Amino acid sequence: MSTAFEVGVASQQAGSRPCIGTMVGEPAGIGPEVTVRAWASGRVHEVSVPLLVGSAASVERALDLTKVSARLRVMRSLEPLSDDPAVIDILDTGALDDRALPFAKDTLESGIATAKWLAELDALARDGVFAGTVMGPISTGSLKLAGKLDMVISPTPGESYLLLLTGPLRVAHLTDHMSIRAVCDLITPELIDTALQQIDAALRSWGVANPRIVVAGLNPHAIGDEEDRAIGPGVARARARGINVDGPSAPDTVFRQCIEGRYDLVLAMFHDQGHIAVKTWGFSGNCVIMMGPPYLHMSVAHGTAYDIVGTGKADPSMMLSAMRTCGVLTAGKGFSEVDR
């Protein structure tokens, strides 16, 4: 990191706006389009000092497609940031040949480049350049071609979690892509207790002073063996530590209780239990936190949308939400500021 960059970021963070790095995503998909539209709204700069990481050529193409009026400023190494919605700063270290930009097609070259951009994003966050990061929509197809799928953070019960946000509904997932039969065998009081400790600590670091958490049951009406032997005892252990947590609560009503403001977050037991609620309540504009790295790491809840890339139809609301939320939470301002 150059001295000039240190000075530039320090002055920009003096007003409590953290520096946030956003990887624009798969160049063949809608990532560049939604990123430039989110940037140009001016709302990202209200809460952060942003810098893009990725293919400058794909962003230049996205500016032409979307008719966004902004100037692209390409950096090959870190420099002081413009901090101007009319100037898009991007760090492009040359991972992808500017001529390798097909639409709606997975490629080996893009997979290799995406892996490098993710590594750069992570390294800059760990070095303290970025207070938080956002990953644009990536292509697992391209990453598989490159043998780099392991670059994507995969939630691991007891270590890392997926947390979806859509307005007042915030849902963390105890498990992710796992069969329900496997979930039944996995749940223990220790796992529930550990998850609640980690989630409570994260919420407090984001500015939620006294997090109110509720745990969804696994079975209808939260009545079953899993609740009796594992979920209930795990909740009791966390409560004994001073964590403000209720449950297990009936999964058919618990998400509505969060929407109505009774809780700050629901801990769901498995993927679809939480995802269905989030995507039904408010699909457009939701975003994702991937808990696990030692910094706030976010993404969007949609993919590359190869079917509409280049048409101008891509909705930037999820990218805007992710970029704004990352800025607000890394500054420790809590969810009330996110929703403004």
N, C-alpha and C positions, 0 to 999 in steps of 0.2 A: 504494500500500500504506500503510495507516494505521500510525501509531506503535504503537497498541495491538496490532495484529496482529503487528508485528515483535517486540514484547516477548513476546507469547504464544507464538509459534512458537519464539523463542530459548530460552525456558524449557523447552519441550517437547522440543527437540532436544538439550538439555543431557545427557540420558541416552542419547544416540547413536541415538535413533529419529528418522529423517527424516520430514519432512512430505510426504505423497504425495497427489496429486490424482487422483480417479477420476471420469471422465465416465460417467454411468450408462447411456448408450446410447439407442437408439431407444425412445421412450416406448410405442410400440405393441407392442413385443416383450418378451422375457423379461429384458432388462437390469436394470430396476428390481427385479424379483423376486430374481434371483441376487445382486444387489449388497446388498440389505438382509439377506439370509440370510448372506452372507459376513461382513458387518459385525457382525451380532449374535452370531457365533460367538465373538467376543473375540480370535480369533487374529490378526486384522489389527493390532490395537492392541499386540500383543506386540512387533511389529517396526517399527511406524510410527505417526505421528500422522496419521490420514486426514481428508480433506475431500472431499465429493462435489461435483460440478458438473453441473447439468442441471435437469430439471423436478422441482420439489418435489411437484407434484400427482401425478406418476406414481409417485414414491416413497411418498407417502401411500397411494395405491391399492395399491401392492405390499405395504405393511405390513398392510393389511386382508386382502388375499388370502392372504398367507403366515402370518398370525397371529403374526408376529414381535413380541415385546414390546419396543418401543423408542419413544422420543419423538423426533419430528422437530423439528429446530431450523433454521429457514430464515433465511439471510442474504441480504440484497440487495446488501451490500458486505462486504468482508473484516472479520472480527472475531476476537478470540482464540478458539481452538477449545476445545470441551468436553473432548476426549480421554477419552471415556467410551463404551464399547460400548453402553450403554443410551440414549445420546443420539446421534442421527444428524445430524451437521452437513452442511448442503448450501448451496452458493452458487447461488442462482437469481436471475439478473438480469432475468427477465421475457421471455426470448426466445420463449417459447411460451405462448399463451393457455391458462389452466387448463381451459378448456372444450373445447380441441382435443385430446382424448385418446381416440381410437378404439382398439380392440384390433385387432391383426393387419391393419393397413391402412397402406400407404404414403401419405403426404400431402406436399403442397408445404410446408405450414406446419412440419411436423416436419423436413423437409430443411433448411429455412432455419435453424431453431433448432439442429439438430445441428451445422451448419457454424459457427454462432456459439459453441456450447459448445466445439468443438474449438479454435477460435481463442482463446477465453479460457483453455483449458487450456494451450495452447502459450505464450501471453503470460505467464502466471503462472509457468511453468517457466523461461522465459528471464529473467524478472525475479528469479529466485531464491526465489520463494515455495515452489514445489514442487521437491523434490530429484529426483522422478521422477513419471511420470504413467501412468495406466491408462485405456485406452479400452474402454468396455463395447461389447457387440454393437450395431453400427449397421446401418441399412438402406441399401444402395446404391440401392435403388429410390427412397426418399425424397430422397436426395441428388441423384439424377439429375433428379427433378422440379424440384428447386431449382437445377439447374445448378451444383452445388457438389461434385461427385464428386472434384474435384482437392484437396479438403481432406484426403482420406485419403492417408497416406504410401504411395507405391508404390515398392517396392525397385528400385533402378537399379544394374546391375552396375558395380562399381568405385566406387560412391558409398554405397549403402545396401543392407542385407541383411535378410532374414527369418530369425529364429532361433527354432526351436521347442524347448521344454523339456518333458520328461516323466520325472521321476525322474532316474536316472543317464544317460539318453539325451538328448544335446543336439546339435542339428543346425542348422548355418547353411547357407543356400542361396546358391550363387554366382549363380544366376539364378532367377527366379520364374515368372510366367506367360508362357512363351515356348516355341515349338515346339522339339522336339529337334533338328530340322534347323538352326534358327537358333542353338541352343546350340553345336552343332558348329563353326559359323562364328565364333562370338563368342569362344570360349576361346583365350586367349593366355598366354604365360609372364608377361607384365606384369600381366594381370588376376588370375591366381592369386596372384602375389607381393603385389599391392596388397591383395587380400582377406585374405590371411594376416596382413599387417601390421596391418590395421584390427581384425581379430578378436582377435589376440593383445593389442593395446593395450586393447581393451574388456574382455577377460577379466581382465587385470591390474588395471584400474580397479575391477572388481567384487570383487576380493579373491582371485583365483586367482594365487598367487605365481609359479608356473612352469607356464603352461598347456601341456598336452600335446594337440596337435592332430593329427588325421589327415585326409588328403584322399582322398575316394572317387574311384575311377576312373570314367570314363564308360562304357566297354565291359565286356563280361563278362570277369571275371578281371583287369580293368585292363590289358588287352592290346589296343592299337590305335593308330591314327595320332594321335589326340588326346592320349593319354598320352605318346607319344614326342616330339611336337613342341611341346606346350604344358604339360600338367599336370606332368609330371616336371621339366622345366626350371624351371617356376615354383616348385615345391616346393624345388628345389635353391637357387634365389635366396634364398628366405625362410630356409632353413636356414643359408645363409652369413651372414645378418644376425643369427644367434643365436636364431632362433625354433625352438622345440622341435616339429618337425613331421615326420610320416612320410607316405609315399604316393608316387604313387597306389596305393591298396590296393583289393583286389577288393571291389566294391560289394555282393556277396552275403554277405560276412562282416564288413565293417567296422563295421556298426552293433552287432552282437553284441559286438564287441571293446570298444566304448564302454560298453555296458551292463555288461560284466564289470569295468569300472574301469581298463582299460588306457589310455584316453584321456579327456580332459575334454570334447572336442567333435569332431564330424565335420563337415567341409566337404563338402556334397553338391553335385553339378554342376547339378542341375535340380530343379524343383518336386516331381514325384511321387517321385523317388528318395529324397528326405528325408521327405516327408509320409507316404508309405506305411509307412516304418519306424516313425515316431513314432506314428501312429494305430493301428498293429498292436500295438506294444509296450504303450502305455498311453494310450488315448484320453481317458478320464475324468481330469480334473485337469491335463491339459497346458495350457501357456500359451505366449504368443508375445512375443518381443522384436523391435521394429522398429528396427534400427540405422540411424542417419542423423542424427536430431536431436542437439543438443549436450547432451542429458540422456537418462536412461533412459526409454524410452517402450514400454509393454507393452499387450497386448490378450489376448483369449481366442480359442480356436480353434473357436468355434462362432458361428452367426448368431443372428438374432432369434427363430427357432423359433416362427413365427406359428401353427403347428399345435397347440402346447401352451400358448400364453400364457394365463395366467389359470387354469390347471388345478391349479397347485401341483406339477406334475411336474418342473419345470426343475431341473437339477442345478447347484448353485452351486460345485462343486469347481474348475472352471476359473477362475471369477472370484476365488475365495479364493486359489488358487495364484498368479494374476497379482498380486493386491494384496500378498500376503506376499512373493513373490519380488522385487517392485519395492522393498519396504522393505529387505529383506536385502541386495540387491546395491548399492543406492545407498549403503548404509552401509559397503560394501566388505568384507562378511563372507563372501563366497564361497558356493559351491554347497553346501558341507557344512552350512551353517546353514539353507539353503532347505529341505532334506529333513528337518529335525527337526520 
